[in-house]
Amino acid sequence: GSNFGIQISRPNGERLLVNRKFVEMFGYDSAEEMLAVTTPGALVAPHYREALIARRAARTRGEIVPEEFEYDALRKDGTSLPVQVFFRHIYWEGEAAIQRTMIDITARRQAEREQRDSDERYRHLAELSPDGILVDTDGINVFANASLARILGANSPDDLIGRQSIDMIPLEQREEVFTRRKMVSAGQNVEL
């Protein structure tokens, strides 16, 4: 069987075909049971219904609508099912139709939530550290804590963000810093 839920429907939303994975994702017992659900928006979480209705209306008016998007679907038992959807226009039995391919993104959403939580905990620890901490990306400061701002005599960490990190290093120490950065980039240990 497929790892993707697939649905074929008319442009008005009438479902014509659903595969076994689609049925399983939504918690129905059979394709027939699922195809019998004809209430518009019945498979869409309430907080997403207006947006999907607007998307369908825009597509009907001939506007360009992204062919990939995410939303929260609604399982038979009423629980939310985060999905990524890819749709394309096809012909089914000689008539215009839409093929929707859906991927359950529950695990990805959970991982994203956990990453955000982890990032927030790290940021909190870094902000409270008595040591000066600076993070740069491609040589541009993207994070500095209050301790570093105090050490460098800045009014706040925001005064350091967006600046080139190299500008904060005295000229006579820059060569040594470049050498140490190269060593770290090469995976070598560097004594402080």
C-alpha positions as CSV (number, residue, x, y, z in Angstrom):
1,G,0.0,0.0,0.0
2,S,0.9,3.6,-0.4
3,N,2.4,5.8,2.4
4,F,0.3,8.7,1.0
5,G,-3.4,9.3,1.4
6,I,-4.9,9.9,-2.1
7,Q,-8.2,11.4,-2.8
8,I,-9.8,12.1,-6.2
9,S,-12.6,14.7,-6.2
10,R,-14.6,16.9,-8.4
11,P,-13.7,20.6,-8.3
12,N,-16.8,21.2,-6.1
13,G,-15.3,18.9,-3.5
14,E,-17.4,15.7,-4.2
15,R,-15.1,12.8,-3.4
16,L,-14.9,10.1,-6.1
17,L,-12.2,7.9,-4.8
18,V,-10.0,7.5,-1.7
19,N,-7.2,5.0,-1.2
20,R,-6.8,2.8,1.9
21,K,-4.1,5.0,3.4
22,F,-6.4,8.0,3.2
23,V,-9.2,6.0,4.9
24,E,-6.7,4.9,7.7
25,M,-5.4,8.5,8.2
26,F,-8.8,9.8,8.8
27,G,-9.9,6.8,11.0
28,Y,-12.7,5.5,8.9
29,D,-13.5,1.8,8.5
30,S,-13.9,1.8,4.7
31,A,-13.6,3.9,1.6
32,E,-17.4,3.5,1.2
33,E,-18.0,5.0,4.7
34,M,-15.7,7.9,3.9
35,L,-17.2,8.6,0.5
36,A,-20.6,8.7,2.1
37,V,-19.5,11.8,4.1
38,T,-20.7,14.6,1.9
39,T,-20.9,17.5,4.3
40,P,-18.6,20.3,3.0
41,G,-15.7,20.8,5.4
42,A,-16.4,17.6,7.4
43,L,-12.8,16.5,7.1
44,V,-11.4,19.9,8.0
45,A,-10.7,21.1,11.5
46,P,-13.0,24.0,12.3
47,H,-10.3,26.6,12.6
48,Y,-9.2,25.9,9.0
49,R,-12.5,25.7,7.3
50,E,-12.8,29.3,6.2
51,A,-9.3,29.4,4.8
52,L,-9.9,26.2,2.7
53,I,-13.3,27.5,1.5
54,A,-11.5,30.7,0.4
55,R,-8.8,28.7,-1.3
56,R,-11.4,26.6,-3.3
57,A,-13.3,29.8,-4.3
58,A,-10.1,31.4,-5.5
59,R,-9.2,28.3,-7.5
60,T,-12.8,28.3,-9.0
61,R,-12.3,32.0,-10.0
62,G,-9.2,30.9,-11.9
63,E,-6.7,32.5,-9.5
64,I,-3.3,30.9,-9.0
65,V,-3.4,28.9,-5.7
66,P,-0.3,27.1,-4.4
67,E,-0.4,23.4,-5.2
68,E,1.2,22.5,-1.8
69,F,0.0,23.6,1.6
70,E,-0.6,22.4,5.2
71,Y,-3.7,22.4,7.3
72,D,-5.3,20.5,10.2
73,A,-7.7,17.9,8.9
74,L,-10.4,16.3,11.1
75,R,-10.5,12.6,11.8
76,K,-13.7,10.6,12.3
77,D,-13.3,10.7,16.1
78,G,-13.0,14.5,16.0
79,T,-9.2,14.7,16.7
80,S,-7.0,16.9,14.6
81,L,-4.7,15.5,11.9
82,P,-2.0,17.8,10.6
83,V,-1.4,17.1,6.9
84,Q,0.7,18.4,4.0
85,V,-1.3,18.4,0.8
86,F,-0.2,18.3,-2.8
87,F,-3.0,18.8,-5.4
88,R,-3.1,18.8,-9.1
89,H,-5.8,19.0,-11.7
90,I,-6.5,15.8,-13.6
91,Y,-9.2,14.2,-15.7
92,W,-11.2,11.4,-14.1
93,E,-13.5,9.4,-16.4
94,G,-13.3,12.2,-18.9
95,E,-14.2,15.0,-16.5
96,A,-12.2,17.6,-14.6
97,A,-11.1,16.4,-11.2
98,I,-8.5,17.2,-8.5
99,Q,-6.1,14.7,-7.1
100,R,-5.0,15.4,-3.5
101,T,-2.1,13.6,-2.0
102,M,-1.8,13.9,1.7
103,I,1.0,13.2,4.1
104,D,0.4,12.9,7.9
105,I,2.9,15.4,9.4
106,T,2.1,14.8,13.0
107,A,5.6,13.6,13.8
108,R,7.2,16.5,12.0
109,R,5.0,19.0,13.8
110,Q,5.9,17.4,17.1
111,A,9.6,17.5,16.2
112,E,9.3,21.2,15.3
113,R,7.6,21.9,18.6
114,E,10.3,20.1,20.5
115,Q,13.0,22.0,18.6
116,R,11.4,25.3,19.3
117,D,11.1,24.4,23.0
118,S,14.8,23.3,23.1
119,D,15.8,26.5,21.3
120,E,13.9,28.5,23.8
121,R,15.4,26.8,26.8
122,Y,18.9,27.3,25.3
123,R,18.2,30.9,24.6
124,H,17.0,31.4,28.2
125,L,20.1,29.8,29.6
126,A,22.3,31.9,27.3
127,E,20.5,35.1,28.2
128,L,21.0,34.4,32.0
129,S,24.6,33.3,31.7
130,P,27.1,35.4,33.6
131,D,29.6,34.7,30.7
132,G,29.5,36.8,27.6
133,I,27.9,34.8,24.7
134,L,27.9,35.8,21.1
135,V,26.5,33.8,18.2
136,D,27.3,34.8,14.6
137,T,26.2,33.5,11.2
138,D,28.6,34.1,8.4
139,G,30.3,36.7,10.5
140,I,27.2,38.7,11.4
141,N,26.1,38.8,15.0
142,V,22.7,37.1,15.4
143,F,22.6,36.7,19.2
144,A,24.4,38.4,22.1
145,N,23.5,38.1,25.8
146,A,23.3,40.9,28.4
147,S,26.6,39.8,30.0
148,L,28.5,40.3,26.7
149,A,26.8,43.7,26.2
150,R,28.0,44.7,29.7
151,I,31.5,43.4,29.1
152,L,31.8,45.4,25.8
153,G,30.1,48.5,27.1
154,A,27.1,48.3,24.9
155,N,23.8,49.6,26.1
156,S,22.0,46.4,25.3
157,P,22.5,43.1,23.4
158,D,20.5,44.6,20.5
159,D,23.3,47.1,19.9
160,L,25.5,44.1,19.0
161,I,23.0,42.3,16.7
162,G,23.6,42.8,13.0
163,R,27.1,44.0,13.3
164,Q,30.1,42.1,11.9
165,S,31.6,40.0,14.7
166,I,35.1,40.7,13.5
167,D,34.6,44.5,14.2
168,M,34.4,43.6,17.9
169,I,37.9,42.1,18.0
170,P,40.9,44.4,18.4
171,L,43.1,44.6,15.3
172,E,46.1,43.1,17.0
173,Q,44.1,39.9,17.9
174,R,42.3,39.3,14.6
175,E,44.9,37.1,13.0
176,E,44.9,34.8,16.1
177,V,41.1,34.7,16.1
178,F,41.1,33.8,12.3
179,T,43.6,31.0,13.0
180,R,41.5,29.6,15.9
181,R,38.3,29.7,13.8
182,K,40.0,27.7,11.0
183,M,41.2,25.2,13.6
184,V,37.7,24.8,15.1
185,S,36.2,24.5,11.6
186,A,38.7,21.7,10.8
187,G,37.5,19.9,14.0
188,Q,40.6,20.6,16.0
189,N,40.5,21.3,19.7
190,V,41.5,24.9,20.6
191,E,42.6,26.0,24.0
192,L,41.1,29.1,25.4
